Amino acid sequence: MRLFFSLCILWLIIPSSSLSQGLKFSGGHQPIEKRTSCDVFAREYTDNFNIDFDLSLFPPNPIGYILRIKNEKSNRIFNLFYDEEQNYCVFRLNEEGKSSLITARIDRDQLANLTWFKVSIKMNLLLNEIRLHVHNTELVAKGLDLPHTYHPKITFGKSDYLIDLPNFAIKNLTIGNTMDKIVIPFRENEGNDVHDLEGNVIGEVSNPEWLINDAYRWKFVASSVSPTQAGSNYNDVKKEVYYFNRDSILVYNVKSQKSKTIKYTSRCPVDLVVGTSFIDQASNKLYVYEMHHVNPYDGPSVASLDLDTYTWKVENYDQLDNELHHHGYFYNPTDRKFTIFGGYGQMRYSDKFYSYDLDVARWTEEGNFKGEAIYPRYFLSIGYLKERNIAYIFGGMGNESGEHIVGRKYFYDLHKVDLNTNRISKVWEIPWTLTNIVPARGVIIPDSSHFYALGYPEHVSNSFFKLYKFSIKDGSYEILGDSVPIYSDKITTRAQLYYDTQLGNLYALVQESTDDISSSLKIYSLNFPPISSSQLSDYPETTLRKNVSIAIVLLLATIVLIYFIYRITKRKKLQTELPLPNQRTAPPVPIDRPNAIYLFGEFKVVDRANKDITHLFSTRLKQTFCLILEYSVADGITSKHLSSVLWPDKPEDKVKNSRGVTVNHLRKALSELDGIELEFEKGKFKIVQTESSYCDYTRCIEIISTDVSRYREELIQIVSRGYLLQSSNDPLFDDFKAHLERLLEPALRAEIEKSVVAQMPQITIALANTVFKVDPLNDYALSSKIKAYRALKLETEARSTYQSFIVEYKKLMGENYPYSYQDLV
């Protein structure tokens, strides 16, 4: 409740901020019924009024109409038409059906690297003239015989029979004069209503694409694959992504959305291991380097690729004595020096700086830094402020000694390296309560107060990265945008973050590998500045501020009432659901406790001293224990049945001896635990447990047999460890696993159905993930998880779930999955 009150207060006092926003229009590349139209309800103006807005053009760019201006009291219509002529972008202001009044030709190069530019139509009703302003050009049409009062009806995009329009976007629209002005930011994220700054509906739109979503949801841009070792980089001058191997380079232009693959006349001279690189934009060269080759190697370590001719030049043959995987780096174009720090290789973490001087083509260790030491680490990231010649080193993993065998620590700290004075100072170190993450390469520092970094848990094979915004002053942070999947199982997997200030976009290059040889590259973009999930949906505000207090009071009263009803209901429910005195309950988190045996995931046994004694259980003991445990749920297993399963081909006299030895060894191993014993009674073996012991399989069966809904979270935690005996492919366990699956899958499915009815998508996702631990190709779990993500407006996660599933399906079944994404949604 305290949090809710705080949010309400913030909601009242914080004004709308300038965020990534806008309305994108679908043009001629779409069917007519899917093209965008936006009507704005303006007021009546006297003497003069202006229409000002920011305009953005998108490829492909067919010619067409941008807007129409009608006067409700006359039939005269003016429109703004976009055209292209050779090297010019042409804007024509026309009096519809009569003549072209103004033609503004803008050199295409002026607009090529601009995401947004200003457009203004100024109607001076007293002077009978209209001025058209586009970017840096302004022209005027005079003698138009305009009325002294004008009530404009303004339509952007498709209007009546005018159906030809380019692909464009608008934002920050203002209509009016100094006496009366309407401001329309286009900050909506859904729906067909257009609002002014006060939240009033001021227009309507059909087929909208709200651009603020592109500041929250990472947009998939393009992808490619390489059968051999490859590297990737981004050139913000040429707006090009490079994905290169020793034979060819893919060049993808993020502005034109066009790509080309160039095969070199001669191979890249450097034998690529991880394909690290940097770009010198002044010379328009891509430099590829490898710090170290493990095998004997007499080739070059640095080579440059001319991005005009795509020819290679050998630059350097020197090698360091270590691979320095996942080091951080930055490039100083003024000094033409490329500097790296940290990295990992040969069982050690590095704390050294090395610089490569382009002019002398040589690596040099930089050892003259003063101030505070930075502990050895890798998986760090560095941001560079060219204006101040300062580098910021953020995060990573390592330890004080630099020795891998000591164990590693995750660092959440920031160090400032002043390259003017060669002094290092620690800015801050913050506690971290979330899942451990490492930063991707590339710290983005758009101003002196904050920086942005991608973070992901590198210790999880299939995970997601998120964007973090940190304060340079104190390390406070927030998570912005949604998440993007990344497969981080191999050393050559990497993510890189870039910021194009001209295009106003962040770009993430995600290069993944499953074998450290071949790789795939995925390109994602996010509009800058990025926003949080709360910012995505905080507009429009309530219609009038004067009604806010009343609305808040009523809302708070309702919530307080609901809260007390909930507490009373919950108390009564708990009273009716209290366990009987001898009913067994279990701790909510069944991990890391003594006297425990775990069968889900990796087989593990912990003794009374909380010591791992899994090594005492040989394969035969593990088989025997699991077989007896399976039958212990009922009456136990006969010695004859046990023998026939474990020793099917041995004669009875030899089986008896083997069985006796195995049972004695199992009893001895179980004696290290309290509360669990192997008994033989009435001709049957049985595992008997008391409350002082724990077995996740037994507890799972108990939950399924009693009340799954009540212990749902505990069941999810149990199964989340992994498949039952996931590392064992022994056919002896097949029936054991199948039996559990027959019990568990319908129970989990029933819980999914309940969570769907209750509209609890987070629970649905957790349950679906649990089903996948039992049945990785479960259609119902896939469909439910996708729909839950879509309910949370996490389209990227939904599609990623589907893509991962169909890959796994093809791998396991040897054929394509028969249902499309649309079939499931």
ZAMARGU-4260 file (C-alpha; in steps of 0.2 Angstrom, whole numbers, plus 5000, padded with zeros to 4 digits):
<rodrens>
0) 5000/5000/5000 | 5014/5012/5004 | 5021/5009/4986 | 5004/5013/4979 | 5003/5030/4988
5) 5021/5035/4982 | 5016/5031/4964 | 5001/5041/4965 | 5010/5056/4972 | 5024/5054/4958
10) 5010/5053/4945 | 5003/5070/4951 | 5019/5080/4952 | 5030/5073/4938 | 5026/5081/4921
15) 5026/5072/4904 | 5044/5070/4899 | 5051/5071/4881 | 5052/5053/4876 | 5054/5043/4860
20) 5037/5046/4852 | 5028/5048/4836 | 5015/5041/4824 | 5021/5031/4809 | 5011/5030/4793
25) 5010/5014/4782 | 5011/5020/4764 | 5010/5013/4747 | 5019/4997/4751 | 5003/4992/4760
30) 4985/4988/4753 | 4974/5003/4753 | 4964/4997/4768 | 4979/4996/4778 | 4986/5013/4775
35) 4986/5026/4789 | 4975/5041/4790 | 4975/5053/4805 | 4962/5067/4807 | 4965/5081/4819
40) 4951/5092/4826 | 4957/5110/4825 | 4949/5126/4831 | 4944/5142/4821 | 4958/5155/4819
45) 4959/5173/4815 | 4972/5182/4806 | 4985/5168/4806 | 4989/5150/4811 | 5004/5138/4809
50) 5005/5119/4807 | 5022/5114/4814 | 5028/5096/4816 | 5043/5084/4815 | 5044/5073/4800
55) 5053/5057/4797 | 5054/5047/4781 | 5056/5028/4780 | 5061/5017/4766 | 5054/5011/4754
60) 5049/5029/4750 | 5036/5030/4736 | 5029/5047/4732 | 5013/5053/4739 | 5003/5065/4750
65) 5008/5069/4768 | 4994/5080/4773 | 4978/5090/4768 | 4971/5106/4775 | 4953/5109/4772
70) 4943/5125/4777 | 4926/5120/4784 | 4918/5136/4777 | 4925/5134/4759 | 4930/5121/4746
75) 4948/5127/4745 | 4960/5113/4749 | 4979/5113/4751 | 4990/5098/4752 | 5008/5094/4755
80) 5015/5081/4742 | 5032/5072/4743 | 5042/5067/4728 | 5059/5063/4723 | 5070/5069/4709
85) 5087/5062/4706 | 5097/5069/4721 | 5083/5079/4728 | 5069/5076/4740 | 5055/5087/4734
90) 5040/5094/4744 | 5026/5103/4735 | 5013/5113/4743 | 4998/5113/4731 | 4981/5120/4730
95) 4972/5104/4727 | 4964/5103/4709 | 4972/5119/4703 | 4991/5122/4704 | 5007/5119/4714
100) 5010/5135/4725 | 5028/5130/4732 | 5041/5118/4727 | 5055/5115/4740 | 5069/5105/4733
105) 5081/5098/4747 | 5097/5090/4744 | 5095/5072/4748 | 5112/5072/4757 | 5105/5085/4769
110) 5091/5073/4775 | 5101/5056/4773 | 5107/5055/4791 | 5093/5064/4799 | 5079/5054/4808
115) 5068/5069/4811 | 5067/5087/4803 | 5056/5102/4805 | 5041/5105/4793 | 5030/5121/4795
120) 5016/5128/4786 | 5012/5146/4791 | 4996/5153/4785 | 4996/5172/4786 | 4977/5177/4783
125) 4980/5195/4783 | 4994/5195/4771 | 4986/5182/4760 | 5002/5171/4760 | 5008/5154/4765
130) 5025/5149/4770 | 5032/5132/4768 | 5047/5128/4779 | 5056/5111/4777 | 5072/5108/4787
135) 5083/5123/4782 | 5073/5129/4767 | 5058/5142/4768 | 5048/5147/4753 | 5033/5158/4751
140) 5017/5159/4740 | 5008/5176/4740 | 4992/5184/4733 | 4981/5169/4738 | 4965/5178/4743
145) 4963/5169/4760 | 4949/5172/4772 | 4952/5182/4788 | 4945/5167/4799 | 4950/5149/4795
150) 4943/5133/4803 | 4955/5120/4797 | 4951/5101/4796 | 4969/5093/4795 | 4971/5076/4788
155) 4988/5067/4788 | 4991/5052/4777 | 4976/5044/4767 | 4962/5056/4764 | 4946/5052/4754
160) 4952/5048/4736 | 4970/5053/4740 | 4977/5036/4744 | 4995/5038/4738 | 5007/5042/4752
165) 5025/5039/4757 | 5031/5029/4772 | 5033/5043/4785 | 5031/5048/4803 | 5026/5063/4813
170) 5028/5070/4831 | 5027/5086/4841 | 5013/5093/4831 | 5007/5110/4835 | 4992/5119/4827
175) 4987/5137/4831 | 4995/5154/4835 | 5001/5164/4850 | 4983/5166/4856 | 4977/5148/4854
180) 4988/5133/4851 | 4985/5114/4852 | 5000/5103/4856 | 4999/5085/4851 | 5015/5075/4856
185) 5009/5058/4849 | 5014/5049/4865 | 5001/5035/4863 | 5006/5017/4863 | 4989/5009/4857
190) 4972/5013/4852 | 4965/5025/4838 | 4963/5041/4848 | 4975/5056/4847 | 4977/5066/4863
195) 4984/5084/4867 | 4995/5087/4881 | 4981/5088/4893 | 4974/5071/4888 | 4960/5077/4878
200) 4955/5068/4863 | 4959/5079/4848 | 4959/5067/4834 | 4958/5050/4827 | 4969/5038/4817
205) 4966/5022/4807 | 4980/5009/4805 | 4992/5018/4817 | 5009/5012/4822 | 5014/5021/4838
210) 5033/5024/4838 | 5034/5025/4857 | 5033/5006/4857 | 5050/5006/4847 | 5057/5014/4863
215) 5052/5000/4874 | 5052/4984/4863 | 5068/4979/4854 | 5064/4978/4836 | 5072/4964/4826
220) 5081/4971/4811 | 5090/4958/4801 | 5100/4942/4803 | 5114/4932/4794 | 5124/4916/4797
225) 5142/4912/4794 | 5149/4894/4793 | 5166/4899/4799 | 5173/4911/4813 | 5166/4928/4811
230) 5166/4945/4819 | 5154/4960/4818 | 5154/4979/4821 | 5144/4995/4817 | 5149/5010/4808
235) 5138/5025/4813 | 5145/5037/4800 | 5140/5025/4785 | 5125/5018/4795 | 5132/5000/4791
240) 5133/4984/4801 | 5148/4973/4796 | 5147/4954/4798 | 5164/4947/4791 | 5173/4931/4790
245) 5190/4927/4781 | 5181/4925/4764 | 5168/4939/4763 | 5159/4953/4772 | 5140/4956/4774
250) 5136/4975/4774 | 5119/4980/4780 | 5113/4998/4780 | 5101/5001/4794 | 5095/5017/4785
255) 5091/5010/4768 | 5088/4992/4775 | 5098/4985/4761 | 5112/4973/4762 | 5126/4966/4751
260) 5139/4953/4752 | 5156/4956/4746 | 5168/4942/4743 | 5186/4947/4745 | 5199/4946/4731
265) 5210/4938/4744 | 5206/4930/4761 | 5208/4939/4777 | 5226/4936/4782 | 5222/4934/4801
270) 5217/4917/4806 | 5200/4922/4815 | 5198/4914/4833 | 5185/4926/4840 | 5185/4940/4827
275) 5187/4955/4838 | 5188/4972/4828 | 5187/4991/4828 | 5184/5004/4815 | 5194/5019/4811
280) 5182/5031/4803 | 5194/5043/4797 | 5203/5031/4785 | 5187/5021/4783 | 5195/5005/4788
285) 5190/4990/4798 | 5204/4983/4809 | 5203/4964/4814 | 5214/4958/4828 | 5218/4942/4838
290) 5227/4943/4854 | 5234/4926/4854 | 5234/4909/4845 | 5235/4894/4856 | 5243/4883/4842
295) 5259/4887/4833 | 5255/4901/4822 | 5266/4912/4811 | 5253/4923/4803 | 5248/4941/4806
300) 5239/4946/4822 | 5231/4963/4815 | 5225/4967/4798 | 5214/4981/4791 | 5200/4980/4778
305) 5198/4995/4767 | 5179/4998/4767 | 5180/5007/4750 | 5189/4993/4740 | 5187/4979/4752
310) 5205/4974/4751 | 5215/4968/4766 | 5232/4974/4772 | 5243/4966/4785 | 5247/4978/4799
315) 5256/4968/4813 | 5263/4951/4818 | 5265/4953/4836 | 5255/4942/4849 | 5253/4943/4867
320) 5255/4928/4879 | 5237/4927/4883 | 5220/4925/4873 | 5212/4939/4884 | 5194/4933/4880
325) 5180/4945/4883 | 5191/4960/4886 | 5185/4978/4886 | 5190/4991/4874 | 5189/5008/4867
330) 5196/5018/4852 | 5203/5036/4853 | 5202/5043/4835 | 5212/5058/4840 | 5228/5049/4845
335) 5223/5034/4833 | 5225/5022/4848 | 5215/5007/4852 | 5216/5002/4870 | 5210/4986/4878
340) 5209/4981/4897 | 5206/4964/4906 | 5201/4948/4898 | 5203/4929/4902 | 5215/4916/4896
345) 5226/4902/4902 | 5217/4901/4919 | 5220/4919/4923 | 5210/4935/4923 | 5220/4951/4917
350) 5221/4968/4925 | 5233/4975/4911 | 5230/4989/4898 | 5237/4986/4881 | 5236/4999/4867
355) 5238/4997/4848 | 5245/5013/4839 | 5239/5013/4821 | 5253/5025/4816 | 5267/5014/4821
360) 5257/4997/4820 | 5262/4991/4837 | 5255/4984/4853 | 5261/4992/4869 | 5258/4988/4887
365) 5252/5003/4896 | 5259/5003/4914 | 5260/5020/4920 | 5243/5022/4928 | 5241/5030/4945
370) 5228/5029/4958 | 5216/5015/4963 | 5219/4997/4956 | 5206/4988/4946 | 5204/4970/4950
375) 5208/4957/4936 | 5192/4953/4927 | 5184/4949/4910 | 5166/4951/4903 | 5168/4970/4907
380) 5163/4984/4896 | 5171/5001/4893 | 5163/5018/4888 | 5174/5032/4881 | 5171/5051/4882
385) 5181/5058/4867 | 5177/5076/4872 | 5186/5074/4889 | 5197/5059/4885 | 5190/5049/4899
390) 5186/5030/4899 | 5174/5022/4911 | 5176/5004/4915 | 5161/4995/4921 | 5157/4978/4929
395) 5164/4961/4924 | 5169/4945/4933 | 5186/4940/4941 | 5195/4941/4958 | 5208/4951/4967
400) 5222/4938/4964 | 5218/4935/4945 | 5219/4916/4947 | 5205/4907/4940 | 5206/4893/4953
405) 5202/4905/4967 | 5184/4907/4961 | 5176/4922/4953 | 5166/4937/4959 | 5154/4947/4949
410) 5159/4966/4950 | 5146/4980/4950 | 5157/4994/4950 | 5163/5009/4940 | 5181/5015/4937
415) 5186/5032/4929 | 5202/5032/4919 | 5207/5050/4915 | 5219/5048/4900 | 5225/5066/4902
420) 5233/5062/4919 | 5234/5043/4918 | 5224/5042/4935 | 5212/5029/4939 | 5198/5032/4952
425) 5184/5021/4958 | 5168/5030/4956 | 5156/5018/4965 | 5152/5000/4969 | 5134/4995/4972
430) 5126/4980/4980 | 5117/4969/4968 | 5101/4959/4973 | 5095/4953/4956 | 5102/4938/4946
435) 5120/4940/4942 | 5124/4948/4925 | 5139/4954/4915 | 5138/4969/4903 | 5139/4967/4885
440) 5152/4976/4875 | 5149/4994/4873 | 5145/5007/4887 | 5135/5021/4880 | 5137/5038/4888
445) 5125/5051/4880 | 5128/5064/4894 | 5139/5067/4909 | 5126/5060/4921 | 5121/5043/4915
450) 5127/5028/4905 | 5118/5013/4897 | 5124/4995/4896 | 5116/4978/4891 | 5117/4965/4904
455) 5114/4946/4904 | 5117/4931/4914 | 5131/4923/4905 | 5130/4907/4916 | 5113/4903/4909
460) 5114/4895/4891 | 5097/4901/4885 | 5094/4918/4893 | 5089/4936/4889 | 5098/4953/4890
465) 5091/4969/4896 | 5096/4987/4895 | 5101/4996/4911 | 5103/5014/4914 | 5115/5019/4927
470) 5119/5035/4936 | 5138/5040/4934 | 5137/5048/4951 | 5130/5035/4962 | 5126/5019/4952
475) 5108/5020/4955 | 5099/5011/4940 | 5083/5007/4931 | 5079/4993/4918 | 5072/5000/4902
480) 5064/4991/4887 | 5059/4973/4885 | 5072/4959/4884 | 5080/4950/4869 | 5085/4932/4869
485) 5104/4927/4869 | 5112/4909/4869 | 5128/4912/4879 | 5135/4894/4880 | 5151/4897/4870
490) 5165/4909/4872 | 5163/4916/4854 | 5145/4922/4859 | 5145/4941/4862 | 5133/4955/4862
495) 5138/4973/4857 | 5129/4989/4860 | 5130/5005/4849 | 5122/5022/4849 | 5119/5031/4833
500) 5116/5049/4838 | 5110/5055/4821 | 5097/5041/4819 | 5092/5042/4837 | 5094/5023/4839
505) 5102/5010/4850 | 5108/4995/4840 | 5112/4978/4848 | 5122/4965/4838 | 5120/4948/4845
510) 5132/4936/4838 | 5129/4918/4844 | 5138/4901/4842 | 5134/4883/4847 | 5151/4876/4842
515) 5164/4891/4843 | 5166/4889/4824 | 5150/4894/4815 | 5139/4908/4821 | 5124/4919/4818
520) 5121/4937/4819 | 5105/4946/4824 | 5103/4965/4824 | 5090/4973/4835 | 5086/4992/4837
525) 5078/5002/4850 | 5073/5021/4849 | 5082/5033/4860 | 5079/5038/4873 | 5073/5021/4879
530) 5059/5020/4891 | 5052/5008/4905 | 5036/4998/4905 | 5028/5011/4916 | 5033/5025/4904
535) 5026/5016/4890 | 5008/5016/4896 | 5008/5032/4907 | 5000/5043/4893 | 4987/5050/4891
540) 4984/5056/4909 | 4967/5059/4915 | 4957/5071/4905 | 4958/5086/4916 | 4970/5089/4931
545) 4956/5097/4941 | 4948/5080/4942 | 4963/5070/4948 | 4961/5073/4966 | 4944/5066/4966
550) 4948/5051/4955 | 4963/5047/4967 | 4953/5048/4983 | 4939/5037/4975 | 4952/5025/4969
555) 4961/5024/4985 | 4945/5021/4995 | 4940/5007/4983 | 4958/4999/4984 | 4957/5000/5003
560) 4940/4992/5003 | 4946/4978/4992 | 4962/4975/5002 | 4952/4973/5018 | 4940/4961/5010
565) 4955/4951/5003 | 4963/4950/5020 | 4947/4944/5028 | 4944/4931/5014 | 4962/4925/5015
570) 4961/4923/5034 | 4945/4912/5033 | 4953/4902/5019 | 4969/4899/5029 | 4959/4893/5044
575) 4950/4880/5033 | 4966/4875/5024 | 4977/4872/5040 | 4985/4855/5039 | 4980/4841/5051
580) 4992/4838/5065 | 5001/4823/5057 | 4999/4830/5039 | 5017/4832/5032 | 5022/4849/5025
585) 5038/4854/5017 | 5049/4870/5017 | 5044/4882/5002 | 5062/4881/4994 | 5067/4863/4994
590) 5086/4866/4990 | 5102/4867/4999 | 5096/4858/5015 | 5104/4843/5024 | 5097/4825/5023
595) 5091/4828/5005 | 5090/4818/4989 | 5087/4827/4973 | 5082/4817/4957 | 5076/4832/4947
600) 5090/4839/4936 | 5107/4832/4942 | 5106/4818/4954 | 5112/4824/4971 | 5113/4818/4989
605) 5117/4829/5004 | 5121/4821/5021 | 5116/4826/5038 | 5131/4838/5039 | 5125/4847/5023
610) 5139/4839/5013 | 5138/4833/4995 | 5140/4814/4995 | 5133/4810/4978 | 5150/4802/4974
615) 5145/4787/4986 | 5131/4782/4974 | 5138/4772/4959 | 5127/4770/4944 | 5121/4753/4951
620) 5116/4761/4968 | 5108/4775/4959 | 5098/4763/4949 | 5093/4752/4964 | 5088/4767/4974
625) 5077/4775/4960 | 5069/4758/4956 | 5064/4755/4975 | 5059/4773/4977 | 5047/4772/4962
630) 5038/4757/4970 | 5039/4764/4988 | 5024/4775/4984 | 5014/4760/4984 | 5019/4744/4993
635) 5037/4742/4988 | 5046/4730/4976 | 5049/4712/4978 | 5066/4705/4977 | 5062/4695/4962
640) 5056/4710/4953 | 5071/4720/4958 | 5083/4706/4952 | 5074/4704/4935 | 5076/4722/4931
645) 5094/4725/4937 | 5101/4708/4932 | 5090/4701/4919 | 5103/4689/4911 | 5111/4682/4927
650) 5106/4665/4935 | 5097/4665/4951 | 5112/4660/4962 | 5123/4674/4956 | 5109/4687/4956
655) 5106/4684/4975 | 5124/4688/4979 | 5124/4703/4968 | 5108/4709/4975 | 5114/4707/4993
660) 5130/4717/4990 | 5121/4731/4981 | 5107/4732/4995 | 5121/4733/5009 | 5130/4746/5000
665) 5114/4756/4997 | 5110/4755/5016 | 5127/4761/5020 | 5126/4776/5009 | 5109/4780/5016
670) 5115/4779/5033 | 5124/4796/5030 | 5107/4804/5031 | 5094/4805/5045 | 5076/4801/5042
675) 5078/4789/5027 | 5080/4771/5027 | 5079/4755/5016 | 5068/4742/5023 | 5064/4724/5018
680) 5047/4719/5025 | 5035/4705/5019 | 5046/4701/5004 | 5047/4719/4998 | 5060/4732/4998
685) 5054/4750/5002 | 5062/4767/5005 | 5054/4774/5021 | 5056/4793/5025 | 5052/4804/5040
690) 5050/4823/5041 | 5069/4825/5045 | 5073/4820/5027 | 5069/4827/5010 | 5067/4819/4993
695) 5061/4830/4979 | 5053/4816/4969 | 5043/4810/4985 | 5038/4828/4988 | 5032/4830/4970
700) 5021/4814/4971 | 5014/4821/4987 | 5009/4837/4980 | 5001/4829/4964 | 4991/4818/4976
705) 4985/4831/4987 | 4982/4849/4982 | 4992/4856/4968 | 4985/4873/4968 | 4990/4875/4986
710) 5008/4870/4983 | 5010/4876/4966 | 5025/4887/4969 | 5034/4873/4978 | 5030/4861/4963
715) 5037/4874/4951 | 5053/4876/4961 | 5055/4857/4962 | 5053/4854/4943 | 5063/4869/4938
720) 5079/4860/4943 | 5077/4850/4927 | 5071/4834/4919 | 5070/4819/4931 | 5088/4812/4931
725) 5092/4823/4916 | 5110/4817/4914 | 5105/4799/4913 | 5100/4791/4897 | 5100/4773/4905
730) 5085/4764/4898 | 5081/4757/4915 | 5075/4774/4920 | 5063/4776/4905 | 5048/4768/4914
735) 5052/4778/4930 | 5052/4795/4920 | 5037/4790/4910 | 5027/4786/4925 | 5031/4803/4933
740) 5027/4812/4916 | 5010/4803/4916 | 5006/4810/4933 | 5014/4827/4932 | 5009/4833/4915
745) 4990/4833/4917 | 4992/4841/4935 | 5002/4855/4928 | 4990/4857/4913 | 4976/4859/4925
750) 4985/4873/4934 | 4989/4882/4918 | 4971/4881/4914 | 4967/4889/4931 | 4980/4903/4928
755) 4973/4907/4911 | 4955/4908/4918 | 4962/4919/4933 | 4971/4930/4920 | 4988/4927/4929
760) 5000/4927/4914 | 5016/4927/4924 | 5010/4911/4933 | 5005/4904/4916 | 5023/4907/4910
765) 5031/4899/4925 | 5019/4883/4924 | 5023/4882/4905 | 5041/4882/4908 | 5039/4868/4921
770) 5029/4858/4909 | 5044/4860/4896 | 5055/4852/4910 | 5044/4836/4909 | 5039/4837/4890
775) 5050/4849/4880 | 5038/4847/4865 | 5022/4850/4873 | 5010/4860/4861 | 4998/4866/4875
780) 5012/4873/4885 | 5019/4882/4870 | 5003/4890/4865 | 4999/4895/4883 | 5016/4903/4886
785) 5015/4913/4869 | 4998/4919/4874 | 5003/4924/4891 | 5018/4934/4884 | 5006/4943/4872
790) 4994/4947/4886 | 5009/4955/4895 | 5013/4964/4878 | 5030/4955/4877 | 5029/4951/4859
795) 5048/4948/4857 | 5048/4935/4871 | 5033/4927/4863 | 5041/4925/4846 | 5057/4920/4854
800) 5048/4906/4863 | 5041/4900/4847 | 5058/4901/4838 | 5067/4891/4852 | 5053/4878/4852
805) 5053/4875/4833 | 5072/4873/4833 | 5071/4860/4848 | 5057/4851/4839 | 5067/4850/4823
810) 5082/4844/4832 | 5072/4830/4842 | 5060/4825/4829 | 5070/4827/4813 | 5056/4837/4804
815) 5048/4855/4804 | 5036/4859/4817 | 5019/4858/4808 | 5011/4874/4816 | 5015/4892/4812
820) 5016/4906/4825 | 4999/4913/4820 | 4991/4895/4822 | 4996/4896/4840 | 4990/4914/4844
</rodrens>
